[in-house]
């Protein structure tokens, strides 16, 4: 059973709940019951051995917990002889028996159901005479790992959450990152690490997601690594704010045999759950355009009191969008380069590329990233890729262990045209990246090359054949007679300083009614021309350009009395991604338009003639 069919089957439980529950409340029942049945099935094979071990160790007066964990081999256990199918044998006492069954789980598993406030739902179902029917429904679903693997189960959870978010009018994107976007990020994260991907190397690495959601990013990273090198081990860490997503993530980690203590509940920005840890790899898809006013006090306090010893030393973005705070948080979690370094990928919207002028929090954060040579690449994704928004999104790849040929440079890849239409839209998601698209972007990044997409156009400007992706240095084919080649840059490489500039404050003198320059009368300003604030202006000068030469060329010819206030000069950084990929499309010639109009007119005359006959 595929994940769509499975999630639809589980969703059919809603038919039982309709009337007693509002649509927005379905998830409170369906999600914890799905997890309960999954844990039920995972433990089924070791159930007899666990019960025998529990009896013998209890009779011997020993704490049975470590022995039971060893018997299950999955990091949790249940010491009750009950499970969902056996609960159906006593309909009159199903509520009490279900509580007894839940209580028999190990503490890490019980916490999952506490996060869902599952006891309240059990009471509500029992009061509505629905508890037995719902339990029966889930007892008949086969969620054994041999039938439904971990990857499919993870997709089912995310699909259910997406549906519940839609009907509740919530933001599905807070919980769900499209799988193809995760695969792309994971490819970019691991592509340069031959020691990790080479089969037979028994390496151990750590990966962290500060906005873990249901654990999708962590799971895909682990699957990717094991597919290339079964001997590799990836220890997963995460933090998640939403209780339901946290509970699902924790359940998934339990089943995978991960240490669930590595998954922490809470707000990453105000209460870092992994204060002392540093990681080899990191992935994140923080919420877009979400204000951080709720945690403003704690964040500002850390910024002001700890400075660069804390996470937010470079600066703070505007309160309306906290995504760059997660960027700083991940940078603070990078393992020092001397200890092997780190690489991470983070999904951001367009604002962090350019929002804020020189000296602003956003600009200072970009300055920190670029002047410390941390940014490897930015990949522009197609629009309509996410479930809750159709806006443009970008994957930043950040590393403090750049290969030698990448040092001092940033690669920009425009993958906005690399998409195919989905057969069925999911919320705002109408497009997806195919495996071929992901492979193309991965290769462009891995080769660290500049490339163009070349389309052959005929005399009418119509494409001839499929576009070809070629290195920017490759000799291009000849255009057909009367036609031309359309060249669109796809990958470009820039020096870090290409994104920097100095903002100059240009002053002009204040004049009195007679037109004479007003000069200062006291102190340091005595005898100096006084600036006219109404005429004040600014100029942005690229970092590599001589300021005096720029001023003489661009300003003085238009305002000979102007001067620069050096005390107000500020260095800023922005990454005008779209500007670097803009291609001017020349308008068609009047002759071509005239010929097309004549052809259309002739065709209309012909059709009218056919009607008259």
N, C-alpha and C positions, 0 to 999 in steps of 0.2 A: 504494500500500500504506500503510495507516494505521499509526500507531506501535505499536498493540497487536499487529497482525498481523506487523509487522516484527520486534518484539522476540520474539514467539513463534517466528518462523522462525529467528532467531539462536539462541534458546534451544534449538532442536532439536540444536545441536552437542553439547549435553549427552549425547545418546544415544551419541555416539562416545566421550565421555570416561568414561562410566559403567563402573566396575570398576577402571580405572587411576587415577581421581581420586575423591576423596571429594566429596560434594555441595558442601561448604563451600569447595572449591578450584576449582570451575568458573569463577568470575569471573576467576581469575588467567590463564586462557586466553582466555575469550570477550571480555572487555573490551578487552585490547590488540589482539586480532585485529580486532575491530570498528573500533577507531580506525585501525588500519593500512589496512583496506579503505577507510574513509572518506577518508583522506589519499590513497590510491591513486587513487580516483575523482576527487577534486578536482584532482589534477595531470594527469589523463589528457589533457585538451585541449591543454595547453601542453607536453606531453612532447617532441614532435619539436623544437620551437623551443629548449627547454632543452638537449637533447642536442647540437644544433648549436652553440649558444652556448658550452657547456662545452668542446667540442672546440676551437673557434677561440680562445677566451681562454686555454686551457691551452697550446696550441701557441705562443701569443704570449707566454707566460711571465707572464701576469697572474693575479691572484686572481679566480677566476670568480664568487665568492659574490655580490657586489652586482649583477652583471649577471644572474645566474640569478634572484635575487629580483625584479628588475625584469620579467623575462620571465613569471614565474608570477603576479605581482601579488597574492599571498596571504600573503606574509610567510614562506614556507618553500619548499624545493625538494627534489628528489631527482635526482642526477646519474647514476643508473644506468639502463641500458636495460631493466632488469628491472621487473616489477610482479607482483602475485599471479597473474594468469592465465598469464604467460610462465614463471613458476617451475614450473608444472605440466608444462612440456615436458621437464624433466630430473629425473625422479623420484629417480634414484640420488644426485644431488648437491643435493637440495633444501635440506638444512640449511646447507651452505656458501654456496649462492646466496642464501638468505634473510638470512644474516648480512651478505653483501656488499650486498644491497639496503638493509638497515637502516642500514649504515654510510654509505651514500651520501646519507642525509637531511641536511639542514642541522642545526646543533647544537641549535636550539630544539626541533626535532621529535624528535631522538634522545633528548633528556632525558625526553620523555614515556615512552618505552619503558624507559629506565633506571629510572624511578619504579615501573614494574610488575615490575622484575627479569625482563624478558621473555626474556633469554638463558637463564636457568635453566629457564623453561618450554619453550623450544625444545629444549633438551637432553633434558628429560624426555619430551617428545612424540616426539622422534626415537628415544629408547631404547625407547619403547613401540610403535614403528611406527605412530604416529598423526599424525605431522607432515604427511605428504602428504595424508591424508584431511581433516584439519582445514583445511589451506590450500585444498584443493579446495572445501570447503564455503563458505568465505568468498569465494573467487574468483568464485563463482557468484551472489553477492548484489550487486545493483545499488544502490549507495549514492551515485550521482552527485547533485550538488546540484539538478539539474533534476528528478530523480525524488523525492528525499527532501530537503526544504528544511531549513534550519538549525534551525527551531523543532521540527520533527518529530524530527530527529536528537537534539536535546537531550532531548526527552521519552523517546526510546528508551533513551538512556544512563541516565536516571534510573529508568526502569522496570526495567532490568536490575539496577541497583544495589539497588533495593528488593527484588527477588526474591532476589538473592544474600544480602542482609542478613537476610531472613526465614529462609532455610534455614540460615544460619550462626548464627542466634540472636543477631544483632547488632541494633543500633538503627538502623532505616531512617531515622528522623526526623533522624539526624545528617547525612544526605546529601540528604534530599528534602523540599522544601516544596511543598504542593499548589499547582498552577498558579493556581487561582482565588484563593487567598490572596495570591499574588504580584501578580496583576492588580489586586486591590483595593488593595494597598499602593502600587502604581505609580500608580493613579488618584489616590489621596490625595496622593501626592508631587508630581504635576505639575499638579493641577487649578487652582491659583492662579497659574500661571506662563504668562500669555498670550503673552509674548514668545517663549517656547520652543516653544509648541504652534502658533503662527500660521504657516501655510504661507508659504514664501518667505523667512522669517527665517533667515539662514545663521549660526545661533548654534552655539557649541561649549561643551559642558558636561562635567563629570566626574562619575562615579558610582562608589561604592566599597562593597564587601561584605567585612567582616572575617571572615566565616565562609562563604566563597564556595561551598563544596561543588562541584558540577559546573558552576556558573555560571548556574543557572536564573534567579535573580533579576536578574542583570545582563542576560541575554539578553531577558527579558520587558520590562525597562525600555527597552532599545534598540528592540525591536519596536514598543512603544507610541509612543515618540517619533517614529519614522520614519513610522508610520501617519498621524500628525497633521501632521508637518512633514518631508517627505523631505530638505529642505535642512539640517536640524539634524544635528549630529554629537555623539555621546556617547562619550567616552573612558572605558573601563572599567578599574577597579583592583580588586584583591582579594587575599585571603590565605586559605590553606586548610591545615589540619593533616594531613588524611588524604592519603597519597601517591596513592592511586588516584583519589580525587575531584579532587585537584589536577591529575593528568595529564589527566583528561577535560576539566576546565575549560580547561586550557592548549591542548588540541587544538581545543576549540570556539572559543577566542579566535584561534587561528592561522587557522582557516578563515574567521572573520569579518573578518580583516585587522587585528585589534587588535594592539597592541604586547604581546607575551607577557611582556616584562620587567615589565609592570605587575601580573602575577599572581605572587605570592610564596608559597613554601612555608614552613610553620612555624607555631608557636603564636603567635597574635596577642597574647595577654596577656603572655607572657614575652619575646617578641622581635618588636616592632613592625616590620613590613617596609616601612612607609611613614612613617618618623619625621617627616620635614619637610613632608609633603604635607597639604593641606587640600582638601576636596571640596565640590562644589555639592549633590550628592545622595548619600544613603547608604541602604542596605537591609541588614537582618540578621535571621537567625533562629538565634540562638545556642542550644546545647543546653539543655533544661530540667532543672533540678535536678541538674546535674552538678557535682561538687565540683572545686575548683581547687587541691587540696593539692599536686599535682605542680609547680605554678608558684608556690606560696605564697611561697617565699623571694624570688624576683625581684619579685613584685608588692608584697610588704610593703616591700622595699628601696626600690622606686620611690616608694611612698606616703610613707615616712618621710624619705627623703633629698631628694626633689624637691618634695613637697607639691603645691601648686597649679600649679607649673611643670611637673609631670608629668601623667599621665592620671588618677591616682587620688586627687587631693587631698581631695575632700569626705569620703571614708571608704571602708571596705571592708565588704562584706557577709560573712555567715558563710561558712565554708569549704565548707559542704555545697551551696551554690548560687552559681555564679559568673556568672549571667546579667546581674546589674547591673554587673559589671565591663565587659561589652561596651557597656552603655549609657554608662558614663563614657568608654570608649574612643572611641565615636562622637562624643560631645560634644567631646572633645579634637581631633577631626578636622574640626570645623565651620569653614568659612571665616569670618573676621571679618565682622560685619554691615556695616562700612564698605566692605568689598570685595565686597558682594553677598550675604553670608550663606549659610546652608545650611538644608536640610530633610532629615530622615531618618525612616524608619519601622523599627521593631524589634518583633519578635514576642516576647512574654514570657508566662510563666504568671502565676497569680494572686499568687504570693508577693511580688513587688516592689511590689505595691500597698499592702500593709499590714504585712508582716513587720518586726519590730523596733520597740521603743518609742523614745521621745524620747531622743536622744543616741546611738542605735545607728548602725552604719554604713549600714544600709538607710535609716533615717529621714533621716540627713544627706545621702544621695544624693538622696532625694526633695526635701529642703529646697533643695538646690543647683538642682535642675531648676525648682522652682516659684518660688523667690524671684528667680531670674534670668529668669523669664517665658519659659521655653523650651518648655513643654508646650502644644501646640495642641489635641490631642484624644487620647482613648483609645477604641478600638472593641472591644467585647466580642464575640468570635466564637462561633459554635455549638460545642458539644462534639462529640467524635468526628470532628474535621476532619483530624487528623494521623494518619500511618501507624503511629506507635509509641505514641500515648497518646490517651486519650479525655478528658483533663482540659480545663478551661476555659482558653482562651488569649486574649490581648489584644494588639492592635496599638497601639503608642504612636507618635504623630506629633509629632516634636520639631523646633523651628525657632527660629533667632535672627533671623528676618526676618518676624515676624508682621505681617499687615495691621493697619491702625490699629484696626479694629473688634474685633479679637481680642486686642489687647494687654490684659494683666491678667486674661484669662479662659481657662478650659479647657472644652472641650466633651466630654461623655461620651455615647457612642452604644452602646446595647445592641442588637447585631445577633444575639443568641443564638437568636432565633426565625426568622432569615432563612436557611433551609436547605431542601434537598430530599433525599429518600432516594436513595442511589446504587443503581443496578441490581445492582451486585456490590460487596461490601465488599472493601477492600484493607487487610489487617491490621486495625488499630483504626479505620481510616477508613471510616465508614458513611454520612457525610453530605457534601454539597457545596453551595456557594453558586452559584446560577444567575447568568446575566448580569443578570437583573432585580434580584436581591438586591444585587449589586455596584453596580449603577446607583443603587439607592435609598440605600445607605450613602454613596456618593460625593456624591449630591445633598444629603443631609443635612449632610455636612461642608462642601460648597461653599457652601451657603446660610447656614451658621452659624446654625441655627435650633433651637428646641426643638420637639419633635413627640411625638405620642401615637398609639398604635394603638387604635382604637375598634372594639369588637365589640358588635353589637346582640344582646341575649339575650332570649328569650321568657320567659313566666311560669315555665317549668320550668327556666330557666337554660341552655337550649340556644341555640347561636349561630344567628342569622338572617342568612344571606348571608356574604360574605367580610369579614374585618377591613379597616378603612380607616385609612390613615396620614394624619393631619391635623396642621397646625401647632397648637401648644399654645394659641395665642390665638384659634383659629377657633371660631365658634359651633357647637356640636354638635347633631346631629339629635335629635328627640324620641324617647324610648324608647316601644316599643309598650305598649299597655295591659297592666298586670300585669308587664311586663318591665322591663329596665334596660339601661343602657349600661355595658359593661366598658371602663375606660380604663387602658391600660398605657403608661407613659412609655417612649419609645424614644430620644429625644435630650434632654439637659439641659445647661445652661450654668451654670458656677460661677465665682466669683472665685478667684484663686489662693489667697488667704488662707483661703478656706472649708475648705481641707484641713489647715490648721495648728492647733496647739493648744499650750498650755503645761502641762507635767506638774508639778503642785505636790506637794511632800512635806509631808504634814500630820502634825505631831507632837502627842503628848499627854504630859502630865507623868508622870514616874516617882513612885510613891508608896511610902512605907514601910508596915510592917505595921499602923501605926495609921491609915493613910489620909492621912497628911500628904505634901505635895509635897516631893520631894527637890530641893535646890538645890545648885548648884556651890559649891565652897569655894576654888578657886584660879583665878588668871588671868582670862581673858576670861569664863569661865563663872561667876565668883563672884557669888552672889546670884541667878543665873538658874535657872529650872526646868530640870531635866534630862529629856531625852526618854526615853520608854519604848519601846524598839525593838519590843516585842511588840505595841504599839498603833499603830505607825507605819502610815500609809496614803498612797495617792496619789490625786490628782484630776486629770483632764484638762479644761482649760478652753479653749474655742474662742478663737482669737486675737482675734477682734473683741469679746470680752466683757470687761467690767471685772472683774479678779480679786478685788478687795475686795468688790464687790457679790455675786459668785458665792459667795465664801467665807461671807459673812454669811447668804446665803440657803440654801445647800446643806449647810454643814458645822456652823456654830455652833449651830443649833437642836438638833442631835443630840449635839454634843460642845462644850459651852460653854468648856471649858478648852483647846481645841485652838489651835494656831498654825501658821503657814507658815514652813518653813525656806527662806528666799529663796535661800540659797547653793546649794541643791540643785535649784532650778527649772530646767527644760530645755524648749526649744522643739522640738516634733516635728511631723512631717507624715505623714499616711496618706491613701490614696484609697479609701474604702470603697465601691467601685463597686457591688456588689450591693445595698447598703443604699439607695442612691439610686434604685434601680429596683424596689424591693420594693413590691408592691401587696397590701394586705390583702384576702383573699377572705372575705367574710362567710359563715358557714354557712347552709345552706338552712333555711327556716322549718320548724318541726315540722309545720305544716299541709301544706306541700308534700310533705314526706317521707311523711306519713300517707296523702295522696292517691295517691302513687306506689305505696306498699305495697298499698293497696286495689286499685289497678288490676292489679298483678302477681298478687295473690291471686285476683282475678276471672278473670284469664287462665288461671291454673293450674286453677281449678275447671272452666272451659270445656273445657280440653284433656282433663282427666280424664273429663268427661262424654262427650266424643267417643270416648275409648277404650272406655268402658263400652257404647256403642251397638253 
